[in-house]
Amino acid sequence: MTGTDYFASLEYMPVKPYEWELSTPPKGIWRSEHYYKSYLPQYFPDNDKLGLQWGAKFNYFYAQYSGSNVSLALWVRFPLVLGAWKMTGADFFGNRVESAPTNKAELCKKKCFGVEISTNAVDVDFNTRGIFLMKGTEIIRGDLIALNKGFLCKDPGLLNQKIYNLSDPKTIALMQFKRYPKDALSYPSFGFKFPLDCWDIENTVLVISGFTYKGKPIPPLKVRLNYTGLSQVPGYEGPPATQQAQ
């Protein structure tokens, strides 16, 4: 079986105030990795997707803030989402074939959900303590991890939560998501690990804050996360997607 892999996908809805410009993939319960597109190629070239974990090729968004004479760009990825996928391809005679959707529920019960955030190399200070998830009024904080040490939930190297300058060569060298030194990129990538199952992410709000430019705080980015029609995912046992617009 060869051809196209499809994966269940998240939708992203900005939460007021809207001071960031968001670019998101088309909506749909299934998404193909071949439809991946960089919406800010001037900062994050399309070929950089080659260093991503599989799930992150399906679940990502881009965001840009322009103000206070600074242009800050983000590439936000979610490599550990609901593990439901299917494949399409062709048989020996060239006939189209399609596998039955697969949902490996045990892959979701890891109590480890990851958020990867790449930024452009701009003279902005970033306090990593400003990244957290909200479930209602509950604030859920995660660990800062080294993305170049291996897979996100398998013995990742932990890093100190502190203030990093996004243009500092030391920050860029430390915060890499590709697995080999020869693939080092020109911008930093931060990894955050949260003690949640991937099903817990439904209707949470990701808060990305902690950025300051010349001592002035940059407004936070808040994005609500919802699966696209969770009840449609084969084998899913739980509540349907809430799709609350706020």
N, C-alpha and C positions, 0 to 999 in steps of 0.2 A: 504494500500500500504506500504510494507516494503521492505527493500533491500538496494540498493546503491544510494547515492546522487552523482550527477555530477555537476561540476561548470565550467564556462568559465575561462580560465587560461591565465596568463601573460607569456611572454618569456623574458629572461634576456640576454643581450649581453654586455660583458665588453667593455669599451671604453679605448683606449690606454692612458697611458702605462699599460701593463699587469703585474702588480707586485703583484696581488692577485690571488690565486687559487679559482675558482668558482665551486661550485657543485650545479647543478640545476635538477629539476624533468624532466622526459621525456616530450617532446613536444606533444601537442595535444589540440584540441579545447575543449574537455571535459576531466576532471580529477576527479577521485574518491577519497574520503577521505581515503578509505581503502588502497590506494597505497602510503600513506604518508610514508616517510622514512627519518630518521636522517642521514645525510651524515658525521656528526662529533659527533658520539655517545659518544666519550671520554669526550666531553665538554657538549653536550646537549642530554641527554638520550631520546630515542624514546618515552617513556611514557610521557614526558613533553608536548607532543601535546595535552594531555587531558585538559590542561588549556587554549587552544586557542579558540578565536572566530571562528565561523564556516568558514568564508571565508578564514582565514589564514591557514587552513588545506589544501587548494588547491593552494595557491599562496605564495611561499616562496623560498628562496635560502640560501645556506651556502657559506661562504668565509673564507679563511685563509691566513694570511700574516706571513711569517717566514723570519726574518731578524734582524740584530742588536741584536742578542742573545735574541730575544723575539718572542713568538708565540702567535699571536692575532687571535682569532676566532670569527666569526660573524654568527648569525642566523637572517636573515632578513625576515619579514613577512608583507603581505599586506592584512589585514582583510576586507577592503572595496573596492572590485572590482566590475566589471560589474555583476549585479544580474541576470544572466541567468542560470537556472539549470534544470535538469530533474531527474527522479527516475526510477530505475528498481527494480523488485522484483518478487513475485510469488502470484498467486491467491490461493483460498481455495483448489483447486485441484492440486497445485504444478506447474501449467503452468506459464511460464515466461510472465511477463507483463511489459510494459514500458510506462511511462507517456509522454505526449507531453511536449517539452521544455517550460519552463516558464521564461519570462523576465518581471520583475517588474521595468519599467523605472523610476517610481517615487522614487525608492530606490537609484537611482544614483544621483538625483538632491539635494544633501544635502550641497554642498559646504563644504564638509569635507572628506578628503582622509587621511588615516592613514598609517604610516610606523612604525613597531615595530622592534627594534634592540636589540637582546640579545648579550652579549659578554661573553667570559670566564673571570673568576676572576683572572686577571693578573695585575701586577704592572705597569699599563699604565694609564696616565692621559688622560681624554676625555673632550674636550671642545664641549658642545652640540650645539654651534653655527655653528659647522662645518657640520651640516646636512642640505641639501637643495635640491630642485629640480630645474632643468633647462629646460626651454621651448625655444629652440633656444638660444638666448643670454640673455633671461630674467631669473633672479634668483628669485625663490619663496621660502620663508622661512616659517617655521611653528612654532607652539607652542610646548613646552615640556610638556607632560602630565603624570599623574600618572596612570599607567595601572592597578593598583590594586584598583582603586576607582570606577570601573564600566566600561560600554561600552565606546568605544573611542569617539563617537560623542554625547553622552548623558550626559551632565553636568560633563565632566571630571575635575578632580582636576589639576590645572595648577602648574607647578614647575618652579623654577628659572633656566634660561639658564646660566650655569657657567661651571667650570671645576670640574669634578668628577674623583676620582681615582677608577679604576675598581675592585681593590682588597680590598678596604676599606669596612669593615663590615657595616658601615652606608650607603654607596652607595648601597650595595647588599640588605639591609633591606628595603630601600626606593624604589628601582627600581625592583618591582616584577610585573609579569603579571598575576599570578593566583589570583583568587578572594577571597581566604580564607587563613588566616594566617597559618593554618595547612599544606598548600601546598607550603610554602616558599621554594624557590630554592636557590642553592648555588652560583648563578651568577646574575649579574644585567641585567635588561631589560628596555630599554628606549622607550618611545612612542612619536611620533611626529604627529601632526595634521596640515594638510595643507588646505587652503581655496579653494579647487578644487572639482569639480564633478569627479566621477570615469571615465567618458569619457574623461576628460581633460588629463588623464595620458598617453594616447597614444602618443608614440614617445617623452616622456620626459626622462631626464637623472637624475638618483638619484646619488647625490654626498655624500659619507660618508667619512668625513675627521675630523680633530680636535684631532687625537690621537698623543700623544708624549710619548717617552720612554727615561727616564733620560735626558729630555730636548731636545731630537732629534725628529723632526716630522716624523711620519710614512706616507708614500705616500698615497694619497687618493684613495679610490675605487670609480670608476665611472661605472654605469651600466645603459644601455638604456632599457626602459620598453616599450614593445609592446604587445598588445593582439594577441593571435594566431588566425589569420583569422577572424578579427572582423566582416567582412561582412557576415560570416557564422552564427553568433549568432542570433537565432530567435528573431524577433521583433526589432532588432537594427536599428536605423535610424540615419545614420551619415556616415562619410567617412570610407572607408575600412582601414584595418591595413596597415601602411606604411612599416613596416619591413625594416627600413634603417639600413644597416650594416656599422658601423663606429668604 
